[in-house]
Amino acid sequence: MRQPRIRDHAILIAGTLLMTAPLVIVFLGAGNRGGLNGDWRPTADYMDGIVGNTEALARLTGGETTLTGMVGVSLAIAVGVALITTLISMLAAFVLVFMENRLARWVFAATILTLYFPIEARMLPTFDTVLALGLINSLPGLILPILPIAVATFLFRQHFRGLPPEIMEAARLDGTGPVKYLFHFVVPLSWPPILAVFLVTFMVGWNQYLWPLMISTDNSLFPIMRGLNLAGTGSGPSLILGAVSLLPPLVLVLLFTRALSRVAGLRV
């Protein structure tokens, strides 16, 4: 028994090292002025390299935006997408599951059909709509067209359908209204999917590149993914952008690991 266990641990350790090697390279390279082509010998001027790469990034953008500015815009987009999508999709799924309506299945089917029309497939008409509404160069224009509501609604609907029907029956007999039932019963039982949906939709907003590139001409709305494209591959500025861009998703994944493992058991 001991020999197979040692072998299994060795395989897991090797896989972990293989998966974390790119992260180590990115974070070490963030303090290397030459990027991937620089001197990789250990030195004491790691922080000086980070400062130098940050200044080089500001020069690349013509001084119109900075690293903190790009991170702020990306965070605003990601948090906006995550909060709005989580709230709207949870309310939509609640209505589809708990409110008696003959059209619920048809509405859900129409919602799922929108998965066939991602932002890349409807970019030109969406741009015309945003332009007509005067949302060019604005955060609402960056956030609203990319909300992944269909996927989130599906996840919440599947979770709500798995809740014990006796809870709803007891709440009705007690005279509990829909709003009170949602916030006093459904939400406390739904934190794993809520956190999972928030994480997934946060990543959707955080990784946006093409839509912000098309919709914004104001460099103050420069997200971090556009900065990565501008800095080039393997350069010092690109590595510091890559290191910063990894931090929020990495922290959220570590915080929400248990929620993700629990939501993986949803009934489909």
N, C-alpha and C positions, 0 to 999 in steps of 0.2 A: 504493500500500500504506500510506503514512503517514497519509493522510486517514481511511480507515476505522479505523485503529488509534487515532487521536486521538478519533474519535467514540465508539468502544467504551469507551475510558478515561473519557470524559466521562459516558457513561451509567452506568458502574460507580460513579464518584465521586458522581454525583447520587443513585443508589440507596443508597449507603452513608450519605450525609448524611441522607437521608429516614428510613432505618432507625435511625440513632443519635440523631436529634433528640429522641424521647421519653425516651431514657436521659439525655441532657444536661439536659432540663427537670426530670426527677425528681431528679437529683443536685444541681442548682443550687437547686431548690425546697426541698431538705432543710434548707438553711441560711436559709430565708426564713420569718420568723415568721408571715407572713400566708398562707403557702402559695401557691397559684396566683393568689390575689387580692391578694397583697402587692406591695411595691415591688421591681421587678426591676432597678433600677439597681445597678451594681457597688458594693459597700461592703466595708469591712475587717472587718465584724463577722459574717463567715460562720460561724465557730465558735461565736460567741455565739448565733446563730440555731439552730444544731444543739442546743446545750445547752438553749435555751428550748423548742424543740419536744420534746425528750426529757422535760423536766419537765412540759410540758403533757400528754404521753402518759401519764405516771405519774398525773397528776390524773384523767385520763379513766377509768383503771382503778381508781380509788379507792385507789391505793397498794398494791394487793394483788399487783401484778406490775410488772415494769419491762421496758424494751427488751431488756436483756441476758437477763432471764428468759425472755421470749418467744423470743428467738433460740436460747437454750439448749434449750428444749423442742422447737422445730422441728428443730434439728440432731439432737437425740436421736432423734426420730421418723424423720427422713430417713436418718440413718446406720444406724439399726436396720433399717429397711425394706430399704435397699440391701444391707447385709451378709447378712442372713438370706435374702433372696430370691436373691442371687447364689450363695450357698453351696448352698442346697437345690435350686435349679433346675439348677445345674451337675451336682450328684450325680445328680439324677433323669434328666437328659439322657444322662449317661454310662451309666447302667444301661439306658436305653431303646435306645441305639445299640450298645453294646459287649457287653452281657451277653445271651447267647442265651436268648430267652424268647418263646414263642408269643403271650403276652398283651401284648407290648410295644406293638403297634399299637393295641390296644383301650385300654390304659392311657393312651397318648398322646392318643387321641381323647377319652377322658373328661376328660383334663386341659384340652384345648382347649375343650371344652364349658363349662367354668367361666367362660370369657370372657363368656358370655351372662348371668352373674350377678354383676355388679359390686356393690360395697358399697352403692350407692344402691338396687339392686333387692332386696337382702336385709337391709336395715338393721334392721327390727324383729325378725326371728328372730335375727339376729346380736347385737343388743342383749340379747335375753333370754338367749342363751348366755353372753355376757360377764358379765351380771349373776349368773347361776347359778354361774359360776366365781369370782366375787368379784374381778373384774378392773376394776371401775369405778374411775375416778380413779387409774389406774396406767399406766405406760408400756407394759407388755405388752398391756393392753387397747386402747391407742391404736395399737399397731404390728401385732399378729398378724392382725386381721381384714382389713387392707388390703394384705396382701402380694400383689403381682402376679406370682405364680409361673408362671401359664400362659404369659404372653408371654415371660418370661425362659427358660422351658424350651424353648419353640419356637425361640428364637434360638440357644440352645446346641445343640439337636438338629441344626438345619440346619448349623451350623458343624462339629460332630463328624462328620456324615455326609460332609462334604467333605474330611476328613483322609485322606491316602493309606493305603489298607488294608495296604500293605506294612509300615508302621510297627508295626501290631498283630501282623502275622505274625512279624516279626523279634523283637518283644518276647516273644511266646509261645515261640518257639524258644529264646530265651535264658532261659526260666524265670521271666519277670517276672510277678508277681501283679497283680491288678486295681488295688490301691491304689497300688503303685509305678508302674504304667503311667499311672495318672491324674496323679500328681504329678510324675513324671519326664519324661513325654512329652506328655500331652494339655494340661496347664496351661501349660507353656512355649510351646506352639503356639497358645494360645487367649487371649493377653492382649488383643488388640483387642476380641473380643466380651465378655470379662470386664469391661473398662473401660466399654464401651458399655452393658452391662446395669446396671452400678453407677450410671452417670450417669442413665439413664432411670428406674431405680427410686428413686434419690435424689430426683429431681424429683417422683415420685409422692408420696413421704413429705413433702417440703418444702411442697408445695402443698395439703396436706390442710386442709380447713376444716369440712365438714359432719360428718364422723365425730367429730372432737374436740369439736365443739360439742354433739353428742348424748351422748357417752360420759363427759365430764368436767364435774363441777360444782365442782371445785377450781380456783380461778383461778391457782394456781401451775403448772397444766398448760395455760396459755394459749398456743397457738401463734401465730406471727406473722401468719397469715392471719386469725385472729379479731381480732387487733389492728387490721388494716387495715379490717375491717368496722366496728369500734367507732369508729375515728378519723374516719370519714366521707370523702367524696370531695374531693380538692383541698386539704385542710387541711394545715397545717405538720406535725402529727404523722403524718398519713397519708403524706406525701411522705418523711419520714425512715424510716418503716417500709418504704415501697416501695423506697427506695434500699438499705436493709440487706437486704431480701428478694431483691434482684437480685444481690447480690455473690457468694454461694456458687454458684448455677447458672452465673453468668457466668465465674467462675474455673474451674469444672470443665469447661465447654464449651471454653474456651481451652486447657486442659491436655489434654483428650481429643479434640481435633479430628482428629488423625491416626487414632486408634482408630475414631472414628465413620466416617471416610471409608473405612477398610478394611473395617469390618463391613457397610457398605452393599453390598458385593459378594458377600454370602453367597448361596449357591444355594438357591432355594426350590423 
